[in-house]
Amino acid sequence: MKHKTPQEKKRLSYVRDHRNNYGENDKSSRKNIRRNKRFPNSANRRHAQTALTALLGSPHEVRADAVEERMNGRRPKRWQKFPDAPLGAIVDGTLQHRARMGTAEAESAAARLRSVRSRFDWMAPSGNPLLPPFAVRAVRSSLAEGRIGR
């Protein structure tokens, strides 16, 4: 087994390690993911149950068509998780934000951004399946406009 250099470990850390960028406490996701999956399913079951209660009693073809139309007339609710962002994208965004806000000097912020981007292969998203598409778009647009450290 080949030993990795510290530089290789850092590069792999930027690619493989992920951070929660949804905007809430990452520990709360343990409860909130379950809760957010539960609510739409419950609402869909409730909608189906209320639509089917209209069929109680004698079967009537007009009423059955109305119930079927009501059940199919509304799109079912759903919820989808947001993927975590790679550590390299989070660090890059933090450094860009510091440069924009003026909390870091422009020269040092630009040097740090270059350093992070040299470790993390930003321009090869096809070769990096761990990089989410929104991070690729944001980084490419900032590189194209030359907004490094502004």
N, C-alpha and C positions, 0 to 999 in steps of 0.2 A: 504494500500500500504506500502510495506516494505521500510524503508530508507536504502540507500546504504552507506557503509562506504567509506572513501576516498580511501582506497586500492582497493575496488571493482570498484569505479569510474575510477581509473587509469587503472586497468586491462581492463575494458570495452572500455576505450578510446584507448588503444593500439590495441584492436581487431577491433573496429567499425570505428574509424576515419581513413581516407585514405588520402594519399598525392600523388601528381602528380610526377611520377618518369620517365617520358618520356624523359626529358632532355631539355625541353623548358619552357618558362614562362607559368605558369598555367592560367594566364589571357588571353593569346593569344589563348587558346584552344577554346574560345567562337567563334572566327572567323575561326580558322584553321580547326575545325571539319567540319563546314559547307562547307568550301572550298574543303577539301579533299574528302568529299562525292560527291561534285558537279563535280569535274574533271573526275573521271572514268566514271560516267554516261554520261557525255557529250561526252567523247571519244568513248564510246560504241555506242551512237546514231549516231555520225559522221561516224563511220566505217560502220554501217548498211546503212546509207543514201548513202554513196559513192558506196557501193556494189549494192544497189538497182537501182541506176541511170543507171547502165549498162543494165537494162531490159527495158529501155524506147524504144519505137518503136515497131516493129513487134515482136511478141513472137517467140522465137526460142528455141527448146528444148535443144540444145547443150549449148547455152548461159545461159539458166536458170539453168542447172546443174552446170555450171562453177560459177555462182553467188552464188548458194547454197553452193557449196564447199568452196568458198571464205569466206562466212559468218560463216560457221561452222569450218573453218580451224584455226581460231584464238580464243584463250581463252579470254573471256571478262575480262576487267580490273575490279579490285575491290579494296576496301580499308576497313581496319578493325581497330577499335579503340583498344588501349591498356588499360587494366584496371589500375586504380590507386592501389598503394600498401598500405597495412595496416601500420598505424603509427609505430607499433612495429617492422615491418620489416625494415622500413626506419631508425629508431633509432638504431637498431642492426647493420645495414650496416654502418651507420655513425661512430659508436663506433669501429667497426672492422677496418674501414679505418684509423681512428685516431691512432689506435694501430699499424697498419702496417707502417704508415708514421712516427711514432715516435713523434707525437705531444702530445701524452698522455703517462704517465708513464704506464709501463706494468701491475703493480699490480693494479692500480686504474682502468685501462681499463678493466682488467679481472673481477674485482669486479662489475663494472657497467654493463658489459655484463651479468654476472650472475643475477644481480638484474632485468634487463630488461627481460631476458629469464624466470625468475621465475614468472613474472607477465603475460607473454604472453605465451600461451600454444603452443610451437613450435612443439612438437612431436605428436600432435593429429590433423593432417590436415583433417581427415575425420569428426571430430567433429567440425571443424571450417570452414564453407563454405566461409568465407570472406578472407581466406589466399590463395593467388594465388600460383599455382604450382611452379613457378620459385623461389619464396621466400622459399618454403618448401625445395626444392632441395638444394639451397645455404646454408641454415642454417644446414640441416642435414649433408651436406658434411663437413662443418666447424666443427661441433660437432664430427663427426666420426674421423676426422684427428687431433682433439685436438688443433685446431688453435685459441683457445680463447686467445685474447690479443697478438697475434703474428703478 
